[in-house]
Amino acid sequence: MSPTLFAQRFPRGSQAFIDIVKHDVKQALAEDIGSGDLTAALVPATQQAQASIISHENAVICGIDWVNTCFLELDKDTKIKWLVNEGEQITSNQLLFEISGNARALLTAERCALNFLQTLSAVATQTREYVEAIAGTKAQILDTRKTIPGLRLAQKYAVTVGGGVNQRLALYDGILIKENHIAAAGSIHVALEHALKTNKNVSIQIEVENLDELQQALNAGATSILLDNFTIADMQESVRITNRRALLEASGNVNLSTVRIIAETGVDRISVGSLTKNIRAIDLSMRIK
């Protein structure tokens, strides 16, 4: 399976990318504001304000477009001056951007804007850590479909900002034959044969759980194989047996303490569900001046 790069489908700045950002922001603002921001209404409607946003920890910044859209949706005359770039490594207590505009709009948009920035920066930051951990090997770090509901594409984008690579974006984006599909189909051979016959222009990957299944997949013509919870020794043996006939992707029990040794087995890819699933928002805050 050739991993789908978010940028190939939705280049930043393209209408497709803008549509994703607007959709996410519209949903977030509607969820938060509902019938109206009761607290912001305490501020005079015409009052103007200035604010600054500061980080409270090191991070890789991601989500600038979502932040801008949150504020501009509520006040198109909002002025935003970013002092950092998308994908830039920042440090604790660093000033990220300054903003000015209608006070009510700034106060109402604040939480949604920071939610996007904190969450997407967390994904990019964690991805960068994994990418740096395997530097010098041939392996790539891939995400999975274990994403926050409603933020699939935003999180996939954040992975690429952190230097990772996207697996299939969704179920429509490629075939991954897992153990339950194999069980329902009857065998690895039957499942793979049917997939290859009916989906000639779609990426196809099959999951195997041991060396015997690996050999069955190779015999059935697999060109992309997911090694599910293999031991390090079995990964090394898989690389030897496959001998570059198929791309090998390791999955399961991957963390920052194990990812380097997994990469050194010679596998081509390592998928990490925690990139988008087990994340802790980056600590940021906005202060009205």
C-alpha positions in Angstrom: 0.0 0.0 0.0 1.4 3.4 -0.9 0.6 5.7 2.0 -1.7 8.6 1.1 -0.1 11.9 1.8 -2.6 14.5 3.0 -0.9 17.1 0.8 -1.5 15.1 -2.3 -5.3 15.3 -1.8 -5.6 18.5 0.1 -2.6 20.9 -0.5 -2.5 23.6 2.1 -4.1 26.7 0.6 -6.1 24.8 -1.9 -9.9 25.1 -2.0 -10.2 21.5 -0.8 -8.0 22.3 2.2 -10.0 25.5 3.0 -13.2 23.6 2.8 -12.0 21.1 5.4 -10.9 23.9 7.8 -14.2 25.8 7.3 -16.2 22.6 8.0 -14.4 21.9 11.2 -14.6 25.4 12.4 -18.3 25.7 11.6 -19.1 22.6 13.6 -16.9 23.7 16.5 -18.4 27.1 16.8 -22.0 25.8 16.4 -21.3 23.3 19.2 -19.9 26.0 21.5 -22.1 29.0 20.8 -25.5 27.4 20.2 -28.1 30.1 20.7 -25.5 32.7 21.7 -22.5 33.4 24.0 -24.2 34.6 27.2 -20.9 35.7 28.8 -19.4 37.7 26.0 -22.7 39.7 25.8 -21.6 41.4 29.0 -19.0 43.3 26.9 -20.2 46.3 24.9 -21.0 45.3 21.3 -18.6 47.8 19.7 -15.7 47.4 22.1 -12.4 46.5 20.6 -9.6 44.5 22.2 -6.1 43.2 21.7 -4.8 39.8 22.9 -1.7 37.6 22.8 -1.4 33.9 22.8 1.5 32.2 24.6 2.8 28.7 24.8 3.5 27.1 28.2 5.6 24.2 26.9 7.7 23.1 24.0 5.8 22.0 20.9 5.5 21.8 17.2 2.9 24.3 16.1 0.1 23.1 13.9 -3.4 24.5 13.2 -2.8 28.1 12.2 -5.5 27.9 9.5 -8.1 26.6 11.9 -7.2 29.4 14.4 -7.5 32.1 11.9 -10.8 30.8 10.6 -12.3 30.7 14.1 -11.7 34.4 14.7 -12.5 35.6 11.2 -15.8 33.7 11.1 -17.0 35.9 14.0 -15.3 39.2 12.9 -14.0 39.4 9.4 -12.0 42.5 10.4 -9.9 40.7 13.0 -6.2 41.3 12.6 -3.9 38.4 13.4 -0.1 38.6 13.5 1.6 35.2 13.7 5.1 35.2 15.1 5.7 31.5 14.3 5.2 29.3 11.3 3.2 26.1 10.8 5.5 23.2 11.7 7.9 25.3 13.7 9.4 24.0 16.9 8.5 26.4 19.8 9.6 26.7 23.4 7.8 27.3 26.6 6.7 31.0 27.2 7.0 31.8 23.6 4.7 34.4 22.1 2.8 32.7 19.2 0.6 35.5 17.8 -1.1 38.8 18.5 -4.7 39.5 17.7 -7.0 42.5 17.7 -10.6 43.0 16.8 -14.1 43.1 18.2 -13.9 42.1 21.9 -17.0 39.9 21.9 -15.7 38.0 18.8 -12.3 37.4 20.4 -13.8 36.1 23.6 -16.3 33.9 21.8 -13.8 32.4 19.4 -11.0 31.9 21.9 -11.9 28.4 23.2 -12.5 26.8 19.8 -9.4 28.4 18.3 -7.2 27.2 21.2 -8.8 23.8 21.1 -7.8 23.3 17.5 -4.3 24.7 18.1 -3.7 22.7 21.2 -5.0 19.4 19.7 -3.3 19.6 16.3 0.0 20.8 17.8 -0.1 17.9 20.2 -0.5 15.5 17.2 2.3 17.2 15.3 4.6 17.3 18.4 4.1 13.6 19.2 4.6 12.6 15.5 7.9 14.6 15.4 9.2 12.7 18.4 8.6 9.4 16.7 10.1 10.6 13.4 13.2 11.8 15.2 13.4 8.5 17.2 13.9 6.5 14.0 16.1 9.0 12.1 18.7 7.2 10.0 16.6 4.1 9.3 14.6 3.5 6.2 11.3 3.2 8.1 8.5 5.7 8.0 6.1 6.6 10.8 2.4 6.2 9.8 -0.8 7.1 11.5 -4.0 5.0 11.7 -7.8 5.5 11.7 -7.8 5.8 15.5 -8.7 9.5 15.3 -11.0 11.8 17.3 -14.5 11.7 15.7 -15.0 14.7 13.5 -11.3 15.6 13.3 -10.1 12.8 11.1 -8.7 15.0 8.3 -7.4 17.7 10.6 -5.4 15.1 12.6 -4.1 13.4 9.4 -2.9 16.8 8.4 -1.2 17.3 11.7 0.7 14.0 11.3 2.2 15.3 8.1 3.2 18.6 9.7 5.1 16.5 12.3 6.9 14.6 9.6 4.8 11.5 9.5 3.0 9.8 6.7 -0.7 9.0 6.4 -2.1 5.5 6.1 -5.4 5.4 4.2 -7.5 8.3 5.1 -10.6 6.3 5.6 -12.4 3.0 4.6 -13.0 4.4 1.2 -9.3 5.2 0.6 -7.9 1.7 0.4 -8.2 -1.9 1.5 -6.8 -3.3 4.7 -7.7 -7.0 5.1 -7.7 -7.7 8.8 -8.1 -11.0 10.7 -11.9 -10.7 10.8 -12.1 -10.1 7.1 -9.9 -13.2 6.5 -12.1 -15.3 8.9 -15.2 -14.2 7.1 -13.8 -14.8 3.7 -12.4 -18.2 4.6 -8.7 -17.8 4.1 -5.9 -15.4 3.3 -5.7 -16.7 -0.3 -9.5 -16.2 -0.9 -9.6 -12.8 0.7 -6.6 -11.5 -1.2 -7.6 -13.0 -4.5 -11.0 -11.4 -4.3 -9.5 -8.0 -3.4 -7.0 -8.1 -6.2 -9.7 -9.1 -8.8 -12.3 -6.5 -7.9 -10.1 -3.5 -6.9 -7.3 -3.3 -9.4 -6.7 0.5 -8.9 -6.9 0.5 -5.1 -4.1 0.0 -2.6 -4.4 -3.4 -0.9 -2.8 -4.4 2.3 -3.2 -7.6 4.3 -2.6 -8.2 8.0 -0.8 -11.3 9.2 -0.3 -12.6 12.8 2.6 -15.0 12.4 5.3 -16.2 10.0 3.1 -18.9 8.5 0.4 -16.3 7.6 3.2 -14.1 6.1 4.2 -16.9 3.8 0.6 -17.5 2.8 0.2 -13.8 2.0 3.3 -13.8 -0.1 2.2 -16.9 -2.0 -1.1 -15.2 -2.7 0.6 -12.3 -4.3 0.5 -9.7 -1.5 2.6 -6.6 -2.1 1.9 -4.8 1.2 1.7 -6.7 4.5 0.9 -5.5 8.0 2.8 -7.5 10.7 0.5 -7.4 13.7 2.2 -7.7 17.1 5.2 -9.5 15.8 8.2 -10.0 18.0 11.4 -8.3 17.1 12.9 -11.6 16.1 9.9 -12.4 13.9 10.1 -9.0 12.3 13.7 -9.6 11.4 12.8 -13.0 9.9 9.9 -11.4 8.0 12.3 -9.0 6.4 14.5 -11.9 5.4 11.7 -14.1 4.1 10.0 -11.3 2.1 13.3 -10.1 0.6 11.7 -6.9 -0.8 8.9 -8.7 -2.5 6.4 -6.7 -0.5 6.4 -3.7 1.7 6.3 -4.6 5.4 4.6 -2.5 8.1 4.9 -3.2 11.8 2.0 -2.5 14.1 1.2 -3.1 17.8 3.2 -2.4 20.9 4.8 0.6 19.4 6.0 3.4 21.7 8.9 5.8 21.9 11.0 3.2 23.8 10.4 0.4 21.2 10.1 2.3 17.9 13.8 2.5 17.2 14.5 -1.2 17.6 11.4 -2.0 15.4 12.8 0.3 12.7 16.2 -1.3 12.9 14.6 -4.7 11.9 14.4 -3.4 8.4 10.6 -3.0 8.1 9.5 -0.3 5.7 6.8 1.3 7.9 5.6 1.6 11.4 2.0 2.5 12.2 1.3 4.2 15.5 -2.3 4.6 16.7 -1.3 6.8 19.6 -0.3 9.6 17.3 -3.9 10.6 17.0 -5.6 8.6 19.8 -3.5 9.1 23.0 -2.7 12.8 22.9 -2.5 15.5 25.5 -3.3 19.0 24.4 -0.4 21.4 24.3 -0.7 24.1 27.1 -1.5 27.5 25.6 -3.3 30.6 26.8 -4.8 33.8 25.5 -4.6 37.0 27.4 -6.6 40.2 26.7 -4.3 43.2 27.0 
